[in-house]
Amino acid sequence: MRSDIEIARACRMKDIGQVAAELGLVEEDIERYGKYKAKLCRVPAGKAGRLVLVTAVNPTASGEGKTTVSIGLADGMRRLGKKVCLALREPSLGPVFGIKGGAAGGGYAQVVPMEDINLHFTGDLHAITAANNLLCAVLDNHLFRGNELGIDPAKVYFRRCMDMNDRSLRNVTVGRQGEGCEREEHFEITAASEVMAILCLATSLKDLKRRLGNIIVGETYTGEYVYARDLGVEGAMCSLLKDAVKPNLVQTLEGTPAIVHGGPFANIAHGCNSVLATRAAMALADWTVTEAGFGADLGAEKFLDTKCRVAGIQPDCIVVVATVKALKLHGGADKAALAEEDLSALRAGMPNLLKHIENMRGVYNKPVVVAMNRFASDTPAEIEAVLSAVEQAGAKAVFTDVFLKGGAGGEELAEAVLAAAEEKRELHFAYDLNDSIEKKINDVVQRVYGGAGAEFSETARAKIAEAEARGYGKLPVIVAKTQYSLSDDAKLTGRPAGFTVHVRDILVKGGAEFLVAVAGNIMLMPGLGKHPAAEHIDVDEAGEIVGLS
């Protein structure tokens, strides 16, 4: 079979004006970035369509094809005559050149132009990086120029960022040899930046500027918070983001409209595309298919408990993506033998999937469809075991072939989703915003992860007390933890029980308007593996990119 990039390159794309017209937009509603990409500069007001959220089990290192299934599902719904629009996140260069590769789907279920989307796209992530680091530069310049605000260099909380995996930047020293105020600095990947979260949660340009001004950059020597607005820089930051805040319009291989905008990771940030993008898709189409990063314990929890509250939306159906391979790995199967039938490992790993189904139905009160990404190695006995277990859990499972067949392989899944969405169920949340910070975190650990509770370090407890004293206690909580387990220990696969989540730090995000609970050994700046994908990406003599997947 041809590689993803070969399949994408062979696609005959529509002019982006045609894609816009399918959504009822005219040329004045878009700003073109070439022939096949555009920014939405105006979205006509209209009744919001229905929403499908795609999430997954706790993934393996290479992912379970959640974005691919989202694209194939949207193409399948369009084949069934539905007016549909995708709403996806933008890829980060970190994973593209790291272990996972691109994030524009795979096989015959991709968004295109694939190379552009996976690399610089329309420059949104570069703009976010620039705005983030402008604030850092102004802050350090303020310290160097006399520190009129009395900022304590030891209590600077806002960090520099870059859109690349670079562990050597996790802990650095800036301002050495008299070139500023010497202090410790810590880089984050752009996907973890508060500016990224702000752009994705802002409801307008005005709201974007307000939130940027509310970023807490640090404390004074007397313990008062210092905000970005105190440095007078929120306007300049907003000027860098005035185009980035506009959602991007592209298409699938089959011509289905796709709005791709924002890219926070779900293990270290809130894991959802922008509110503006999702609202635009829902206003322009009868059905919107969106996804949330990593497993349902991360992306879906944050989508439902945070984004839905901010945006005033809720999904009509939730799709949980899994593979037989992933379930067998959760059941302790040997990686070298995954192509062989192993019903014992499959049944042992099934509780991970069942827990996510229980959460979406029991905690959040939403109808669920399971999408099993089919592989040639899946045996009839393994398929029947999954179908039976999921049915007993009160959901329906569909084995999809969207990677090989595109929308045609997603039609059965689309039919199941359309049927499940008819079950009208009002969204419930995992926690009450009015509860204490500790209780909200414990509710997520106990109700969503299935753990015994959270354990807080002295640092975390002190920061919780401080956040509540300063009026930030009613904000949503974002737990930063490993994606590979329901717990905060990547080695605890399957459905562990009785575990404790260790919260070592609390970060107050005044602009994003949420609290981050940093759990386990999660890092806000990822590192590269021994042989990153960057080793295989190249440009040939004709100027074509090769090796991108």
C-alpha positions as CSV (number, residue, x, y, z in Angstrom):
1,M,0.0,0.0,0.0
2,R,1.1,3.5,-0.7
3,S,2.3,5.7,2.1
4,D,0.1,8.4,3.7
5,I,1.9,11.2,1.9
6,E,1.7,9.3,-1.5
7,I,-2.0,8.9,-1.0
8,A,-2.5,12.5,-0.1
9,R,-0.4,13.8,-3.0
10,A,-2.4,11.7,-5.4
11,C,-5.7,13.3,-4.2
12,R,-7.4,15.8,-6.5
13,M,-8.3,18.6,-4.1
14,K,-11.1,21.0,-4.6
15,D,-10.4,24.7,-4.7
16,I,-11.0,26.0,-1.1
17,G,-13.7,28.2,-2.4
18,Q,-15.7,25.2,-3.4
19,V,-15.3,23.7,0.1
20,A,-16.5,26.9,1.6
21,A,-19.5,27.0,-0.7
22,E,-20.5,23.6,0.6
23,L,-20.9,25.2,4.0
24,G,-22.8,28.1,2.6
25,L,-19.9,30.5,2.7
26,V,-19.0,33.0,0.0
27,E,-15.6,34.3,-1.0
28,E,-15.9,37.3,1.3
29,D,-16.3,35.0,4.3
30,I,-12.8,33.5,3.8
31,E,-9.2,34.7,3.6
32,R,-7.2,32.4,1.2
33,Y,-3.8,30.9,2.1
34,G,-3.2,29.6,-1.4
35,K,-5.6,27.4,-3.4
36,Y,-6.4,24.8,-0.8
37,K,-6.3,26.6,2.6
38,A,-8.3,29.5,4.1
39,K,-9.0,31.3,7.3
40,L,-12.6,31.9,8.3
41,C,-13.1,35.6,8.7
42,R,-16.8,35.5,9.1
43,V,-19.3,32.8,10.2
44,P,-23.0,33.6,9.6
45,A,-25.1,33.2,12.6
46,G,-27.3,30.2,12.6
47,K,-28.8,27.4,14.6
48,A,-26.1,25.1,16.0
49,G,-26.0,21.6,14.5
50,R,-25.4,18.4,16.3
51,L,-22.1,17.3,17.7
52,V,-20.2,14.0,17.9
53,L,-17.1,13.7,20.1
54,V,-14.5,11.1,19.2
55,T,-12.2,9.9,22.0
56,A,-10.3,6.6,22.7
57,V,-9.0,4.1,25.1
58,N,-5.6,4.7,26.8
59,P,-3.4,4.6,23.7
60,T,-0.3,2.7,22.8
61,A,2.8,4.7,21.9
62,S,1.8,5.0,18.2
63,G,-1.8,6.0,18.9
64,E,-5.0,4.1,18.0
65,G,-6.1,6.1,14.9
66,K,-8.5,8.5,16.6
67,T,-8.0,11.3,14.1
68,T,-8.2,8.8,11.2
69,V,-11.5,7.5,12.6
70,S,-12.9,11.0,13.0
71,I,-12.1,11.8,9.4
72,G,-13.5,8.5,8.1
73,L,-16.7,9.0,10.2
74,A,-17.2,12.5,8.8
75,D,-16.7,11.2,5.3
76,G,-19.1,8.3,6.0
77,M,-21.8,10.6,7.3
78,R,-21.4,12.8,4.2
79,R,-21.8,9.6,2.0
80,L,-25.1,9.1,3.8
81,G,-26.3,12.5,2.7
82,K,-25.6,14.5,5.9
83,K,-24.2,18.0,5.8
84,V,-21.1,17.5,8.0
85,C,-18.0,19.4,9.0
86,L,-14.9,18.2,10.9
87,A,-13.4,20.2,13.7
88,L,-9.9,19.0,14.5
89,R,-6.7,20.1,16.2
90,E,-3.6,21.3,14.4
91,P,-0.5,19.0,14.5
92,S,2.5,20.0,16.6
93,L,6.0,19.8,15.1
94,G,7.1,17.9,18.3
95,P,5.3,14.6,17.5
96,V,5.7,15.1,13.7
97,F,9.4,14.9,14.1
98,G,9.2,12.7,17.2
99,I,7.6,9.3,17.7
100,K,4.0,9.6,16.4
101,G,4.6,11.3,13.1
102,G,1.9,13.5,11.6
103,A,-1.6,14.1,12.9
104,A,-3.7,14.6,9.7
105,G,-5.2,11.1,9.7
106,G,-3.9,8.1,7.7
107,G,-4.5,6.0,4.7
108,Y,-7.6,7.0,2.8
109,A,-8.9,9.0,5.8
110,Q,-6.8,12.2,5.8
111,V,-7.2,15.9,5.8
112,V,-5.3,17.7,3.0
113,P,-3.0,19.3,2.0
114,M,-1.3,16.9,4.4
115,E,2.2,18.3,4.2
116,D,1.1,21.8,4.9
117,I,-1.2,20.8,7.8
118,N,1.6,18.7,9.4
119,L,4.3,21.4,9.0
120,H,3.8,25.1,9.1
121,F,0.1,25.2,8.0
122,T,-1.1,28.8,8.3
123,G,1.5,29.7,10.9
124,D,-0.8,29.6,14.0
125,L,1.6,27.6,16.2
126,H,4.4,29.9,15.3
127,A,2.3,32.9,16.2
128,I,1.4,31.4,19.5
129,T,5.1,30.7,20.2
130,A,6.0,34.3,19.3
131,A,3.2,35.8,21.5
132,N,4.3,33.6,24.4
133,N,7.9,34.5,24.1
134,L,7.2,38.2,23.6
135,L,5.7,38.2,27.1
136,C,8.8,36.4,28.4
137,A,11.1,38.9,26.7
138,V,9.2,41.9,28.0
139,L,9.2,40.4,31.5
140,D,13.0,39.8,31.6
141,N,13.5,43.2,30.1
142,H,11.5,44.7,32.9
143,L,13.7,42.9,35.4
144,F,16.8,44.2,33.7
145,R,15.5,47.8,33.5
146,G,15.0,48.3,37.2
147,N,12.1,46.1,38.0
148,E,9.6,48.8,38.8
149,L,6.9,46.3,39.7
150,G,9.1,44.6,42.2
151,I,8.8,41.1,40.6
152,D,10.6,38.4,42.5
153,P,12.8,36.6,40.0
154,A,12.5,33.4,42.1
155,K,8.7,33.5,41.6
156,V,8.4,33.9,37.8
157,Y,5.8,31.4,36.8
158,F,5.3,32.0,33.1
159,R,7.7,30.0,30.8
160,R,9.1,30.3,27.4
161,C,8.0,27.7,24.8
162,M,8.9,26.2,21.4
163,D,7.0,23.9,19.1
164,M,9.5,21.0,19.3
165,N,10.5,18.2,21.6
166,D,13.7,19.3,23.3
167,R,14.4,17.9,26.7
168,S,17.6,20.0,27.0
169,L,15.4,23.1,27.5
170,R,13.5,21.8,30.4
171,N,15.8,23.5,32.9
172,V,18.0,26.3,31.8
173,T,19.5,29.6,33.1
174,V,18.8,32.9,31.4
175,G,20.4,36.3,31.9
176,R,24.0,35.1,32.5
177,Q,27.1,37.3,32.3
178,G,25.2,40.5,32.9
179,E,22.8,40.1,30.0
180,G,19.8,40.4,32.3
181,C,18.6,39.2,35.6
182,E,20.1,35.7,36.0
183,R,17.4,33.2,36.9
184,E,16.3,29.7,36.3
185,E,13.9,29.2,33.3
186,H,11.9,26.2,32.1
187,F,10.7,25.8,28.5
188,E,7.3,24.1,27.7
189,I,6.3,22.8,24.3
190,T,3.9,25.2,22.6
191,A,1.0,22.8,22.9
192,A,1.3,23.2,26.7
193,S,1.6,27.0,26.6
194,E,-1.1,29.0,28.3
195,V,-1.3,31.1,25.2
196,M,-2.3,28.0,23.3
197,A,-5.1,27.3,25.8
198,I,-6.2,30.9,25.7
199,L,-6.5,30.9,22.0
200,C,-8.5,27.6,22.1
201,L,-10.9,28.8,24.8
202,A,-11.4,32.4,23.7
203,T,-14.8,33.2,22.3
204,S,-13.9,36.4,20.4
205,L,-10.9,38.7,19.7
206,K,-12.0,40.8,22.6
207,D,-12.1,37.8,24.9
208,L,-8.7,36.7,23.6
209,K,-7.1,40.1,24.6
210,R,-8.8,40.0,28.0
211,R,-7.5,36.5,28.7
212,L,-4.0,37.4,27.6
213,G,-4.0,40.3,30.0
214,N,-5.0,38.0,32.9
215,I,-2.0,35.7,32.5
216,I,-0.2,35.4,35.8
217,V,3.5,35.9,35.1
218,G,4.8,35.8,38.7
219,E,4.7,37.4,42.1
220,T,6.2,40.5,43.6
221,Y,8.4,40.4,46.7
222,T,5.4,41.2,48.8
223,G,3.4,38.2,47.3
224,E,1.1,40.0,44.9
225,Y,0.3,38.5,41.6
226,V,1.8,40.2,38.5
227,Y,-0.3,39.9,35.3
228,A,0.6,40.4,31.7
229,R,-1.6,43.5,31.7
230,D,0.7,45.0,34.4
231,L,3.5,44.8,31.8
232,G,1.3,46.4,29.2
233,V,2.0,43.7,26.7
234,E,-1.4,42.0,26.1
235,G,-2.2,44.3,23.1
236,A,1.1,43.4,21.4
237,M,0.5,39.7,22.1
238,C,-3.0,40.0,20.6
239,S,-1.5,41.7,17.5
240,L,0.6,38.6,16.9
241,L,-2.5,36.4,17.2
242,K,-5.1,38.5,15.2
243,D,-4.9,36.0,12.3
244,A,-4.1,32.9,14.3
245,V,-7.4,33.2,16.2
246,K,-9.3,32.7,13.0
247,P,-10.1,29.0,12.3
248,N,-8.6,27.3,9.3
249,L,-10.6,25.6,6.6
250,V,-9.3,22.6,4.6
251,Q,-10.9,19.4,3.3
252,T,-10.6,15.6,3.6
253,L,-9.4,13.4,0.7
254,E,-13.1,13.1,-0.2
255,G,-13.8,16.8,-0.1
256,T,-15.6,16.9,3.3
257,P,-15.1,20.4,4.9
258,A,-12.6,20.3,7.8
259,I,-11.9,23.2,10.3
260,V,-8.5,22.5,11.8
261,H,-7.5,25.0,14.6
262,G,-5.6,25.0,17.8
263,G,-3.4,22.2,19.1
264,P,-3.1,21.7,22.9
265,F,-2.0,18.2,24.0
266,A,-4.4,16.3,26.3
267,N,-1.8,14.9,28.7
268,I,-0.3,18.2,29.6
269,A,-3.0,20.7,28.5
270,H,-6.7,20.6,27.8
271,G,-6.5,18.6,24.6
272,C,-9.3,20.2,22.4
273,N,-9.4,22.3,19.3
274,S,-10.7,25.9,19.6
275,V,-14.1,26.9,20.8
276,L,-14.3,29.2,17.8
277,A,-13.6,26.3,15.4
278,T,-16.2,24.0,17.0
279,R,-18.8,26.7,17.2
280,A,-18.1,27.6,13.5
281,A,-18.5,24.0,12.4
282,M,-21.7,23.6,14.4
283,A,-23.1,26.8,12.9
284,L,-22.2,25.8,9.3
285,A,-23.2,22.1,9.3
286,D,-26.0,19.9,10.5
287,W,-23.4,17.5,12.0
288,T,-19.9,18.3,13.5
289,V,-17.4,15.6,14.2
290,T,-14.7,16.6,16.6
291,E,-12.0,14.8,18.6
292,A,-10.2,15.2,22.0
293,G,-6.7,14.1,22.6
294,F,-5.4,10.7,23.9
295,G,-7.7,8.5,26.0
296,A,-11.1,9.5,27.3
297,D,-9.7,10.0,30.8
298,L,-7.7,12.9,29.4
299,G,-9.1,14.6,26.3
300,A,-12.8,13.7,26.7
301,E,-12.8,14.5,30.4
302,K,-11.4,18.0,29.6
303,F,-13.7,18.5,26.6
304,L,-16.8,17.7,28.7
305,D,-15.8,19.2,32.1
306,T,-14.0,22.3,30.7
307,K,-14.7,23.1,27.1
308,C,-18.4,22.3,27.1
309,R,-18.8,24.7,30.1
310,V,-16.9,27.5,28.4
311,A,-18.6,27.1,25.0
312,G,-22.1,26.2,26.1
313,I,-22.1,23.0,24.0
314,Q,-22.5,19.3,24.5
315,P,-22.1,16.2,22.3
316,D,-25.0,14.2,21.1
317,C,-22.9,11.0,20.9
318,I,-19.5,10.0,22.0
319,V,-17.3,7.6,19.9
320,V,-14.6,5.6,21.8
321,V,-11.9,4.4,19.5
322,A,-9.9,1.2,20.2
323,T,-8.0,-1.6,18.5
324,V,-7.7,-5.3,19.3
325,K,-3.9,-4.7,19.5
326,A,-4.3,-2.0,22.1
327,L,-6.6,-4.1,24.2
328,K,-4.2,-7.1,24.0
329,L,-1.4,-4.8,25.2
330,H,-3.5,-3.6,28.1
331,G,-4.0,-7.3,28.9
332,G,-0.3,-8.0,29.1
333,A,0.3,-9.5,25.6
334,D,3.8,-9.7,24.3
335,K,4.4,-7.0,21.6
336,A,6.2,-9.5,19.4
337,A,3.1,-11.7,19.2
338,L,0.4,-9.1,18.7
339,A,-0.4,-10.5,15.2
340,E,-1.4,-13.9,16.7
341,E,-4.8,-14.6,18.2
342,D,-4.7,-14.1,22.0
343,L,-8.2,-14.2,23.5
344,S,-6.8,-14.4,27.0
345,A,-4.9,-11.1,26.7
346,L,-7.8,-9.5,24.9
347,R,-10.2,-10.3,27.7
348,A,-7.7,-9.2,30.3
349,G,-7.3,-5.8,28.5
350,M,-11.0,-5.3,27.8
351,P,-11.7,-3.6,31.2
352,N,-9.8,-0.6,30.0
353,L,-12.3,-0.1,27.2
354,L,-15.2,-0.9,29.4
355,K,-14.2,1.7,32.0
356,H,-14.2,4.4,29.3
357,I,-17.6,3.3,28.1
358,E,-18.9,3.4,31.7
359,N,-17.5,6.9,32.2
360,M,-19.1,8.3,29.0
361,R,-22.4,6.7,29.9
362,G,-22.5,6.7,33.6
363,V,-20.5,9.8,34.6
364,Y,-21.3,12.1,31.7
365,N,-24.7,10.5,30.7
366,K,-24.0,10.3,27.0
367,P,-24.7,7.6,24.4
368,V,-21.6,5.7,23.3
369,V,-20.5,3.9,20.1
370,V,-17.2,2.0,20.1
371,A,-15.2,2.3,16.9
372,M,-12.7,-0.6,16.5
373,N,-10.0,0.3,14.0
374,R,-9.7,-3.0,12.1
375,F,-6.4,-4.7,11.4
376,A,-5.8,-7.6,9.0
377,S,-4.5,-9.6,12.1
378,D,-7.9,-9.3,13.9
379,T,-9.4,-12.8,14.1
380,P,-13.1,-13.7,14.0
381,A,-12.9,-14.9,17.6
382,E,-11.3,-11.7,18.7
383,I,-13.9,-9.6,16.9
384,E,-16.8,-11.5,18.4
385,A,-15.3,-11.2,21.9
386,V,-15.1,-7.4,21.5
387,L,-18.7,-7.1,20.1
388,S,-20.1,-9.3,22.8
389,A,-18.3,-7.4,25.7
390,V,-19.3,-4.0,24.4
391,E,-22.9,-5.0,23.9
392,Q,-23.1,-6.3,27.5
393,A,-21.7,-2.9,28.6
394,G,-24.7,-1.2,26.9
395,A,-23.1,0.2,23.8
396,K,-22.5,-0.9,20.2
397,A,-19.2,-1.7,18.6
398,V,-18.4,-1.3,14.9
399,F,-15.2,-2.5,13.2
400,T,-14.2,0.2,10.8
401,D,-12.0,0.1,7.6
402,V,-11.6,3.8,7.1
403,F,-7.8,3.6,6.8
404,L,-8.1,1.3,3.7
405,K,-11.5,2.4,2.4
406,G,-12.0,6.0,3.5
407,G,-15.6,7.1,3.9
408,A,-16.9,3.9,2.5
409,G,-15.3,2.1,5.4
410,G,-17.0,4.5,7.8
411,E,-20.6,4.2,6.7
412,E,-21.5,1.5,9.2
413,L,-20.0,3.6,12.0
414,A,-21.9,6.6,10.8
415,E,-25.2,4.8,10.8
416,A,-24.5,3.6,14.4
417,V,-23.6,7.1,15.5
418,L,-26.7,8.7,13.9
419,A,-28.9,6.1,15.6
420,A,-27.2,6.5,19.0
421,A,-27.5,10.3,18.8
422,E,-31.3,10.0,18.8
423,E,-31.0,8.9,22.5
424,K,-31.4,12.4,24.1
425,R,-29.4,12.6,27.2
426,E,-28.4,15.8,29.0
427,L,-24.7,16.2,29.8
428,H,-23.6,15.6,33.4
429,F,-20.2,16.7,34.8
430,A,-17.7,14.8,36.8
431,Y,-17.4,17.5,39.4
432,D,-19.1,20.7,40.7
433,L,-17.2,23.9,40.0
434,N,-18.3,25.2,43.4
435,D,-16.5,22.4,45.3
436,S,-13.0,22.8,46.7
437,I,-10.0,22.3,44.4
438,E,-9.0,19.1,46.3
439,K,-12.5,17.7,45.9
440,K,-12.7,18.4,42.2
441,I,-9.4,16.7,41.6
442,N,-10.4,13.8,43.8
443,D,-13.7,13.5,41.9
444,V,-11.8,13.2,38.6
445,V,-9.5,10.6,40.1
446,Q,-12.2,8.5,41.7
447,R,-15.1,8.9,39.2
448,V,-13.1,9.1,35.9
449,Y,-9.9,7.2,36.5
450,G,-11.3,4.7,39.0
451,G,-8.6,5.4,41.6
452,A,-8.7,5.6,45.4
453,G,-8.0,9.3,45.4
454,A,-5.3,12.0,45.1
455,E,-2.3,12.6,47.3
456,F,-1.0,16.1,47.4
457,S,2.6,17.2,48.0
458,E,3.2,20.1,50.4
459,T,3.9,22.4,47.5
460,A,0.5,21.4,45.9
461,R,-1.4,21.9,49.1
462,A,0.2,25.3,49.7
463,K,-0.7,26.4,46.1
464,I,-4.2,25.1,46.5
465,A,-4.7,27.2,49.6
466,E,-3.2,30.2,47.9
467,A,-5.4,29.8,44.8
468,E,-8.5,29.5,46.8
469,A,-7.5,32.6,48.9
470,R,-7.0,34.6,45.8
471,G,-10.3,33.7,44.3
472,Y,-9.4,31.0,41.8
473,G,-11.0,28.1,43.6
474,K,-14.1,27.9,41.4
475,L,-12.1,27.2,38.2
476,P,-12.2,23.9,36.3
477,V,-9.2,21.6,36.9
478,I,-7.0,20.1,34.2
479,V,-5.0,17.1,35.3
480,A,-1.6,16.7,33.6
481,K,-0.7,13.0,33.7
482,T,0.5,10.1,31.5
483,Q,-1.8,9.1,28.7
484,Y,-0.8,5.5,28.8
485,S,-2.7,4.6,32.0
486,L,-5.8,5.5,33.9
487,S,-3.5,6.2,36.7
488,D,-0.4,8.5,36.9
489,D,1.9,5.6,36.4
490,A,2.4,4.6,32.7
491,K,3.2,1.0,33.7
492,L,-0.3,0.4,35.2
493,T,-2.1,-0.7,32.1
494,G,-5.6,-2.2,31.8
495,R,-8.0,-1.1,34.5
496,P,-6.0,-0.7,37.7
497,A,-7.7,-0.3,41.0
498,G,-6.8,1.2,44.4
499,F,-4.2,3.5,43.0
500,T,-3.4,7.0,44.2
501,V,-2.7,9.9,41.9
502,H,0.2,11.9,43.2
503,V,-0.3,15.7,42.6
504,R,3.1,17.4,42.9
505,D,2.2,20.9,41.8
506,I,-0.7,23.2,41.0
507,L,-0.5,25.9,38.3
508,V,-3.0,28.7,38.2
509,K,-3.7,29.7,34.6
510,G,-5.5,33.1,35.1
511,G,-5.9,33.7,31.4
512,A,-7.0,30.2,30.4
513,E,-9.2,30.3,33.5
514,F,-8.4,26.8,34.7
515,L,-6.1,25.1,37.2
516,V,-3.5,22.5,36.2
517,A,-2.8,19.7,38.6
518,V,0.6,18.2,37.6
519,A,0.6,14.5,38.5
520,G,3.2,11.8,38.5
521,N,6.4,12.4,36.5
522,I,4.7,14.1,33.5
523,M,6.9,16.6,31.7
524,L,5.6,19.8,30.1
525,M,8.4,19.6,27.5
526,P,8.7,16.2,25.8
527,G,11.9,14.7,24.6
528,L,12.9,12.9,21.4
529,G,13.4,9.1,21.2
530,K,16.6,7.4,20.1
531,H,15.5,7.3,16.5
532,P,12.9,10.2,16.0
533,A,10.8,10.5,12.8
534,A,13.0,13.4,11.8
535,E,15.6,10.9,10.7
536,H,13.3,9.7,7.9
537,I,11.9,13.0,6.6
538,D,13.6,14.6,3.6
539,V,13.0,16.7,0.5
540,D,13.8,15.1,-2.9
541,E,15.4,16.8,-5.9
542,A,12.0,17.9,-7.2
543,G,11.3,19.7,-3.9
544,E,8.7,17.2,-2.7
545,I,8.7,16.2,1.0
546,V,9.2,12.4,1.6
547,G,9.1,10.3,4.7
548,L,6.3,12.3,6.4
549,S,3.5,10.1,7.8
